[in-house]
Amino acid sequence: MVHIIAGEKGKGKTKVLLDKANDSVKTSVGNVVFLDKGKDHMFELNNKIRLINVTDYLIENSGEFVGFVAGILSQDHDLEALFLDGFLKISKSDAESCWPVIRKLITISDKFNIEIIISLSMASKDIPEEFKENILVAL
Protein backbone atom coordinates (compact mmCIF):
# COMPACT_ATOMS: atom_id res chain seq x y z
CA MET A 1 0.00 0.00 0.00
CA VAL A 2 1.12 3.54 -0.72
CA HIS A 3 0.29 6.09 1.95
CA ILE A 4 0.49 9.85 1.53
CA ILE A 5 1.33 12.39 4.21
CA ALA A 6 -0.07 15.55 2.64
CA GLY A 7 0.35 19.17 3.59
CA GLU A 8 1.74 22.40 2.33
CA LYS A 9 5.37 23.32 2.86
CA GLY A 10 6.28 23.89 6.51
CA LYS A 11 3.33 21.98 8.00
CA GLY A 12 5.44 19.23 9.64
CA LYS A 13 5.24 16.38 7.14
CA THR A 14 8.87 15.38 7.62
CA LYS A 15 8.45 15.09 11.39
CA VAL A 16 5.43 12.81 10.90
CA LEU A 17 7.35 10.75 8.32
CA LEU A 18 10.38 10.39 10.62
CA ASP A 19 8.13 9.29 13.50
CA LYS A 20 6.37 6.74 11.27
CA ALA A 21 9.73 5.38 10.05
CA ASN A 22 11.11 5.07 13.58
CA ASP A 23 7.90 3.41 14.77
CA SER A 24 7.89 0.96 11.86
CA VAL A 25 11.36 -0.34 12.62
CA LYS A 26 10.20 -1.37 16.10
CA THR A 27 7.74 -3.92 14.71
CA SER A 28 9.32 -4.65 11.34
CA VAL A 29 10.77 -8.06 10.66
CA GLY A 30 12.23 -6.81 7.37
CA ASN A 31 14.31 -3.84 6.30
CA VAL A 32 13.24 -0.20 6.32
CA VAL A 33 14.65 2.37 3.88
CA PHE A 34 14.28 6.16 3.98
CA LEU A 35 14.87 8.12 0.76
CA ASP A 36 15.69 11.80 1.19
CA LYS A 37 17.26 14.72 -0.67
CA GLY A 38 20.14 14.94 1.80
CA LYS A 39 21.54 13.52 5.03
CA ASP A 40 20.03 16.13 7.34
CA HIS A 41 17.84 13.58 9.11
CA MET A 42 20.53 10.95 9.65
CA PHE A 43 20.60 11.42 13.41
CA GLU A 44 16.81 11.55 13.74
CA LEU A 45 16.37 8.08 12.26
CA ASN A 46 16.81 4.82 14.12
CA ASN A 47 20.18 3.29 13.16
CA LYS A 48 18.38 0.22 11.78
CA ILE A 49 16.87 2.37 9.02
CA ARG A 50 18.91 2.75 5.85
CA LEU A 51 19.03 6.38 4.75
CA ILE A 52 19.66 6.95 1.05
CA ASN A 53 20.50 10.42 -0.25
CA VAL A 54 18.80 10.32 -3.65
CA THR A 55 20.74 13.33 -4.93
CA ASP A 56 23.93 11.23 -4.86
CA TYR A 57 22.58 9.10 -7.71
CA LEU A 58 22.18 11.76 -10.44
CA ILE A 59 18.48 11.10 -11.05
CA GLU A 60 17.26 13.50 -13.73
CA ASN A 61 13.58 12.61 -14.23
CA SER A 62 10.69 10.72 -12.73
CA GLY A 63 11.28 7.66 -14.94
CA GLU A 64 14.79 7.33 -13.58
CA PHE A 65 13.39 7.73 -10.06
CA VAL A 66 10.96 4.84 -10.54
CA GLY A 67 13.84 2.76 -11.91
CA PHE A 68 15.91 3.70 -8.85
CA VAL A 69 13.12 2.53 -6.52
CA ALA A 70 12.75 -0.69 -8.52
CA GLY A 71 16.51 -1.24 -8.23
CA ILE A 72 16.34 -0.89 -4.45
CA LEU A 73 13.53 -3.44 -4.32
CA SER A 74 15.34 -5.86 -6.61
CA GLN A 75 18.40 -5.86 -4.35
CA ASP A 76 16.59 -6.17 -1.02
CA HIS A 77 14.09 -9.02 -0.87
CA ASP A 78 13.59 -8.33 2.85
CA LEU A 79 12.46 -4.74 2.28
CA GLU A 80 9.28 -4.11 4.23
CA ALA A 81 8.82 -0.33 4.18
CA LEU A 82 10.07 2.53 2.05
CA PHE A 83 9.74 6.14 3.23
CA LEU A 84 10.03 8.96 0.68
CA ASP A 85 10.62 12.46 2.05
CA GLY A 86 10.21 15.49 -0.19
CA PHE A 87 8.56 13.35 -2.84
CA LEU A 88 8.19 16.04 -5.50
CA LYS A 89 11.88 16.91 -5.29
CA ILE A 90 13.35 13.41 -5.09
CA SER A 91 11.07 12.04 -7.80
CA LYS A 92 11.85 14.98 -10.12
CA SER A 93 8.15 15.65 -10.61
CA ASP A 94 5.71 18.42 -9.83
CA ALA A 95 2.09 18.74 -8.72
CA GLU A 96 0.87 17.77 -12.18
CA SER A 97 3.35 15.07 -13.20
CA CYS A 98 3.60 13.22 -9.87
CA TRP A 99 0.41 11.17 -10.30
CA PRO A 100 1.71 8.72 -12.94
CA VAL A 101 4.75 8.19 -10.68
CA ILE A 102 2.51 7.48 -7.69
CA ARG A 103 0.43 5.08 -9.81
CA LYS A 104 3.61 3.16 -10.67
CA LEU A 105 4.63 3.11 -7.00
CA ILE A 106 1.20 1.72 -6.10
CA THR A 107 1.67 -1.04 -8.68
CA ILE A 108 5.15 -1.82 -7.34
CA SER A 109 3.93 -1.72 -3.74
CA ASP A 110 1.07 -4.11 -4.45
CA LYS A 111 3.18 -6.50 -6.51
CA PHE A 112 6.01 -6.80 -3.97
CA ASN A 113 3.96 -6.25 -0.78
CA ILE A 114 6.01 -3.21 0.28
CA GLU A 115 4.60 -0.34 2.29
CA ILE A 116 5.53 3.00 0.73
CA ILE A 117 4.93 6.21 2.67
CA ILE A 118 5.30 9.51 0.82
CA SER A 119 5.49 13.06 2.14
CA LEU A 120 3.80 15.22 -0.48
CA SER A 121 3.92 19.02 -0.40
CA MET A 122 0.33 19.55 -1.37
CA ALA A 123 -2.88 20.31 0.48
CA SER A 124 -5.12 17.26 0.75
CA LYS A 125 -7.90 19.15 -1.03
CA ASP A 126 -5.66 19.35 -4.12
CA ILE A 127 -5.07 15.61 -4.31
CA PRO A 128 -7.14 13.92 -7.04
CA GLU A 129 -10.09 11.83 -5.89
CA GLU A 130 -8.37 8.69 -7.17
CA PHE A 131 -5.71 9.04 -4.46
CA LYS A 132 -7.84 10.27 -1.52
CA GLU A 133 -7.92 6.77 -0.01
CA ASN A 134 -4.12 6.81 0.10
CA ILE A 135 -3.98 9.82 2.43
CA LEU A 136 -2.66 8.69 5.78
CA VAL A 137 -2.19 12.13 7.35
CA ALA A 138 -3.43 15.51 6.12
CA LEU A 139 -1.72 18.52 7.70
Secondary structure, DSSP 4 states (H G I P E B T S, - for coil): -EEEEEE-TTSSHHHHHHHHHHHHHHH-SSEEEEEESSSTTGGGS-TTEEEEEGGGGT--SHHHHHHHHHHHHHH-TTEEEEEESSHHHHTT--TTTHHHHHHHHHHHHHHHT-EEEEEEEB-GGGS-GGGGGGEEEE-
